[in-house]
Amino acid sequence: MEPVTIIGLVSGIFAICVGVWQVRKWLRERREKERDREDLRETIRQEFEKYQRDISQMVLYTDGLTEMPDRRRLSLLQQGLVAQREYRIPEAINFFRECLGQGVPKSQRIALLLLIGSGFFIIGQLQIALGNYIEAEALARESNDNQGLSAALGNIGLIYQTRGEIDKALENYQQALDIHREMGYRLGEANNLGSMGVAYRIKGEMGKALEHIQKALNINREICNRSGEAGDLGNIANVYLMEGDLDKALEHHQQALNIAREISDRQVEANELGNVGSVYLIKGETDKALEQHQQALSIDREIGHRQGEASDLGNIGSIYLTKGETDTALDYYQQALKIFEEVGAEAEAAMAREVILKLKKGNKVG
């Protein structure tokens, strides 16, 4: 065999080896990228779980978001969820808007519009929140996306409820409930029934409130949704509180607190400690009230729940005000105001400023 042929053969084998090596390298890098992307998706799923606990009555819809193929958008989504959880709401909104971009499928667009709307809701910009929810509703109707539609309707109902337009709220909750019943989605049905119960309580129709929340509680117990069960018990407690039955209110808040501890949901635990403390304050048991709110404050600080921390500080201020310790009360209200301003909670900040102004002028609060 001539040398040139040997060289050609060796060169050919070398080229094949290099080609195989490059393919293997490409496959390995692809697998690593896919693992990295899947890790990111799992992180986002966990963030969504934390976010759902944070947003209380707001309805979360995540269709397709965790499966976005674009890693950059996945990263933006994760950063937005973390910012939202840490109450850096304007930053979260910007991340979600950037994630929205061009060429996003309708279901993902609906989900992102709902996230953006929820951000504006948290900082009290209700009209902008409503605009995002209505746009999501229109897209959902256009694409026959019932899950997205029910989420949009539930959030629109919450806006109306917050604005005191209870009949409009109930109308939207009922539409969402009808969709979930048609779909056979029991969790959604329970959430809608619970929301309707809260709306009826605000409206002053306590019988209807208890009826709807009890139905929600029964469903959540059937499907073993312990977090939902705790929420329903807390809502039932609030009905009893409005009726002046403080012992039943305390009993149901305590049941909700026990569940929160059983499932290790620290934020719900803090919320229910605060609720228990508020009932004790109404009963005139200020020392017990202070103990509960201080426990809530410790937990909220531990988990980094800034808005919860501010609420706890304000509640402690109210206790000291009840005890006649105005200077101490003022100090706690000022601490609360600082945090409300930092997290962009404008409605709460405005209320804190009003109380502080009255205390500084020596006027009676309440």
Rosetta blueprint (number, residue, H / E / L):
1 M L
2 E L
3 P H
4 V H
5 T H
6 I H
7 I H
8 G H
9 L H
10 V H
11 S H
12 G H
13 I H
14 F H
15 A H
16 I H
17 C H
18 V H
19 G H
20 V H
21 W H
22 Q H
23 V H
24 R H
25 K H
26 W H
27 L H
28 R H
29 E H
30 R H
31 R H
32 E H
33 K H
34 E H
35 R H
36 D H
37 R H
38 E H
39 D H
40 L H
41 R H
42 E H
43 T H
44 I H
45 R H
46 Q H
47 E H
48 F H
49 E H
50 K H
51 Y H
52 Q H
53 R H
54 D H
55 I L
56 S L
57 Q L
58 M L
59 V L
60 L L
61 Y L
62 T L
63 D L
64 G L
65 L H
66 T H
67 E H
68 M L
69 P L
70 D L
71 R H
72 R H
73 R H
74 L H
75 S H
76 L H
77 L H
78 Q H
79 Q H
80 G H
81 L H
82 V H
83 A H
84 Q H
85 R H
86 E L
87 Y L
88 R L
89 I H
90 P H
91 E H
92 A H
93 I H
94 N H
95 F H
96 F H
97 R H
98 E H
99 C H
100 L H
101 G L
102 Q L
103 G L
104 V L
105 P L
106 K H
107 S H
108 Q H
109 R H
110 I H
111 A H
112 L H
113 L H
114 L H
115 L H
116 I H
117 G H
118 S H
119 G H
120 F H
121 F H
122 I H
123 I L
124 G L
125 Q L
126 L H
127 Q H
128 I H
129 A H
130 L H
131 G H
132 N H
133 Y H
134 I H
135 E H
136 A H
137 E H
138 A H
139 L H
140 A H
141 R H
142 E H
143 S L
144 N L
145 D L
146 N H
147 Q H
148 G H
149 L H
150 S H
151 A H
152 A H
153 L H
154 G H
155 N H
156 I H
157 G H
158 L H
159 I H
160 Y H
161 Q H
162 T H
163 R L
164 G L
165 E L
166 I H
167 D H
168 K H
169 A H
170 L H
171 E H
172 N H
173 Y H
174 Q H
175 Q H
176 A H
177 L H
178 D H
179 I H
180 H H
181 R H
182 E H
183 M H
184 G L
185 Y L
186 R H
187 L H
188 G H
189 E H
190 A H
191 N H
192 N H
193 L H
194 G H
195 S H
196 M H
197 G H
198 V H
199 A H
200 Y H
201 R H
202 I H
203 K H
204 G L
205 E L
206 M H
207 G H
208 K H
209 A H
210 L H
211 E H
212 H H
213 I H
214 Q H
215 K H
216 A H
217 L H
218 N H
219 I H
220 N H
221 R H
222 E H
223 I L
224 C L
225 N L
226 R H
227 S H
228 G H
229 E H
230 A H
231 G H
232 D H
233 L H
234 G H
235 N H
236 I H
237 A H
238 N H
239 V H
240 Y H
241 L H
242 M H
243 E L
244 G L
245 D L
246 L H
247 D H
248 K H
249 A H
250 L H
251 E H
252 H H
253 H H
254 Q H
255 Q H
256 A H
257 L H
258 N H
259 I H
260 A H
261 R H
262 E H
263 I L
264 S L
265 D L
266 R H
267 Q H
268 V H
269 E H
270 A H
271 N H
272 E H
273 L H
274 G H
275 N H
276 V H
277 G H
278 S H
279 V H
280 Y H
281 L H
282 I H
283 K H
284 G L
285 E L
286 T H
287 D H
288 K H
289 A H
290 L H
291 E H
292 Q H
293 H H
294 Q H
295 Q H
296 A H
297 L H
298 S H
299 I H
300 D H
301 R H
302 E H
303 I H
304 G L
305 H L
306 R H
307 Q H
308 G H
309 E H
310 A H
311 S H
312 D H
313 L H
314 G H
315 N H
316 I H
317 G H
318 S H
319 I H
320 Y H
321 L H
322 T H
323 K L
324 G L
325 E L
326 T H
327 D H
328 T H
329 A H
330 L H
331 D H
332 Y H
333 Y H
334 Q H
335 Q H
336 A H
337 L H
338 K H
339 I H
340 F H
341 E H
342 E H
343 V H
344 G L
345 A L
346 E H
347 A H
348 E H
349 A H
350 A H
351 M H
352 A H
353 R H
354 E H
355 V H
356 I H
357 L H
358 K H
359 L H
360 K H
361 K H
362 G L
363 N L
364 K L
365 V L
366 G L
